[in-house]
Structure formats: structure tokens, C-alpha cells
Amino acid sequence: MTLNFWAGLGASSALLAIAHWFPWPRKPRRIEAYAIGLTALLIGQAVWLGTTGQWALWLHLALFCAVGGAVVSGGYAIDYVLNLRAQLKARDGRDE
């Protein structure tokens, strides 16, 4: 394993530790925490792969993260809409 790999691993670890103990004005929501964690991991991978000239590989890994993030965000959006509809029906006394 090269020094670039260890530098990337160290960068991700440091960013995750900083994010964990950062004095956030409010605790990040779950989806925000996912995004923060994935960003920290991608930055470490960028340090590793970017310094070795493997930007295409890093871009592919970032694309996997982006697609995963879109699916998770979509799931949260669908759950939000379904829960909102159920709350409105319950409030109006309808049982459609």
C-alpha cells in the first residue's frame, strides 16, 4: 500500500472524527449525516486516487455514491408524502 492510500485513509478518518465532534447548531438529520459521511469518504478517496492520477476511477465511485444518495433521498421523499397524506386524512376524518 502506498503513501497516497494512507494519506487518503487518514483524510477520511480525520474528516469523520471532526464531523462527529463538530459543534453543529443542531444535530444533523439522518440523511444529512449520511451525506456528511459519504463526502468525507469521497474526499479521502480523492486524495488517494487523485494523487495517483486515477480520476476516472474516483468519478465512477462518486457516481455510485450519487446514485445511492438519490435513491435514499427519493425513499425519504416518498415516505414524507405518504405520511403527510395519512396525517391529512386522519385530521379530516376521511378513510379513503
One Martini backbone bead per residue (centre of mass of N, CA, C, O) as a GRO file, in nm:
protein
   96
    1MET     BB    1   0.098   0.036   0.021
    2THR     BB    2   0.063   0.360  -0.018
    3LEU     BB    3   0.087   0.680   0.083
    4ASN     BB    4  -0.174   0.774  -0.057
    5PHE     BB    5  -0.363   0.582   0.087
    6TRP     BB    6  -0.302   0.677   0.380
    7ALA     BB    7  -0.384   0.970   0.330
    8GLY     BB    8  -0.679   0.911   0.258
    9LEU     BB    9  -0.750   0.763   0.520
   10GLY     BB   10  -0.679   1.001   0.705
   11ALA     BB   11  -0.875   1.207   0.586
   12SER     BB   12  -1.136   1.053   0.645
   13SER     BB   13  -1.096   1.016   0.949
   14ALA     BB   14  -1.072   1.314   1.024
   15LEU     BB   15  -1.345   1.410   0.908
   16LEU     BB   16  -1.524   1.220   1.079
   17ALA     BB   17  -1.430   1.325   1.355
   18ILE     BB   18  -1.503   1.619   1.315
   19ALA     BB   19  -1.806   1.571   1.256
   20HIS     BB   20  -1.874   1.437   1.528
   21TRP     BB   21  -1.748   1.702   1.711
   22PHE     BB   22  -1.905   1.914   1.591
   23PRO     BB   23  -2.072   2.226   1.661
   24TRP     BB   24  -2.368   2.198   1.596
   25PRO     BB   25  -2.659   2.375   1.604
   26ARG     BB   26  -2.769   2.098   1.503
   27LYS     BB   27  -2.857   1.796   1.460
   28PRO     BB   28  -2.822   1.595   1.218
   29ARG     BB   29  -2.982   1.444   1.006
   30ARG     BB   30  -2.967   1.146   0.871
   31ILE     BB   31  -2.922   1.236   0.571
   32GLU     BB   32  -2.696   1.437   0.646
   33ALA     BB   33  -2.504   1.230   0.770
   34TYR     BB   34  -2.465   1.066   0.516
   35ALA     BB   35  -2.344   1.295   0.345
   36ILE     BB   36  -2.104   1.356   0.525
   37GLY     BB   37  -1.976   1.074   0.519
   38LEU     BB   38  -1.946   1.043   0.210
   39THR     BB   39  -1.771   1.293   0.169
   40ALA     BB   40  -1.534   1.200   0.342
   41LEU     BB   41  -1.475   0.948   0.171
   42LEU     BB   42  -1.435   1.093  -0.105
   43ILE     BB   43  -1.197   1.267  -0.021
   44GLY     BB   44  -1.005   1.035   0.042
   45GLN     BB   45  -1.019   0.915  -0.245
   46ALA     BB   46  -0.912   1.169  -0.387
   47VAL     BB   47  -0.637   1.167  -0.260
   48TRP     BB   48  -0.555   0.892  -0.362
   49LEU     BB   49  -0.645   0.895  -0.673
   50GLY     BB   50  -0.547   1.180  -0.758
   51THR     BB   51  -0.234   1.133  -0.693
   52THR     BB   52  -0.246   0.880  -0.919
   53GLY     BB   53  -0.445   0.958  -1.172
   54GLN     BB   54  -0.755   0.824  -1.091
   55TRP     BB   55  -1.024   0.991  -1.172
   56ALA     BB   56  -1.214   0.789  -1.306
   57LEU     BB   57  -1.254   0.607  -1.063
   58TRP     BB   58  -1.361   0.826  -0.873
   59LEU     BB   59  -1.607   0.897  -1.046
   60HIS     BB   60  -1.741   0.620  -1.020
   61LEU     BB   61  -1.770   0.623  -0.713
   62ALA     BB   62  -1.935   0.887  -0.701
   63LEU     BB   63  -2.173   0.776  -0.865
   64PHE     BB   64  -2.263   0.567  -0.665
   65CYS     BB   65  -2.324   0.774  -0.441
   66ALA     BB   66  -2.530   0.944  -0.599
   67VAL     BB   67  -2.733   0.719  -0.651
   68GLY     BB   68  -2.777   0.639  -0.360
   69GLY     BB   69  -2.872   0.920  -0.266
   70ALA     BB   70  -3.118   0.936  -0.453
   71VAL     BB   71  -3.267   0.690  -0.343
   72VAL     BB   72  -3.284   0.777  -0.047
   73SER     BB   73  -3.423   1.049  -0.099
   74GLY     BB   74  -3.669   0.929  -0.241
   75GLY     BB   75  -3.766   0.760  -0.002
   76TYR     BB   76  -3.809   0.997   0.190
   77ALA     BB   77  -4.014   1.148   0.011
   78ILE     BB   78  -4.227   0.928   0.000
   79ASP     BB   79  -4.271   0.902   0.305
   80TYR     BB   80  -4.358   1.192   0.350
   81VAL     BB   81  -4.608   1.192   0.168
   82LEU     BB   82  -4.757   0.953   0.299
   83ASN     BB   83  -4.767   1.074   0.585
   84LEU     BB   84  -4.915   1.333   0.511
   85ARG     BB   85  -5.170   1.200   0.397
   86ALA     BB   86  -5.245   1.047   0.657
   87GLN     BB   87  -5.275   1.299   0.836
   88LEU     BB   88  -5.496   1.440   0.670
   89LYS     BB   89  -5.706   1.215   0.688
   90ALA     BB   90  -5.722   1.207   0.999
   91ARG     BB   91  -5.807   1.504   1.036
   92ASP     BB   92  -6.069   1.476   0.836
   93GLY     BB   93  -6.197   1.173   0.872
   94ARG     BB   94  -6.090   1.005   0.651
   95ASP     BB   95  -6.121   0.662   0.469
   96GLU     BB   96  -5.976   0.604   0.162
   0.00000   0.00000   0.00000
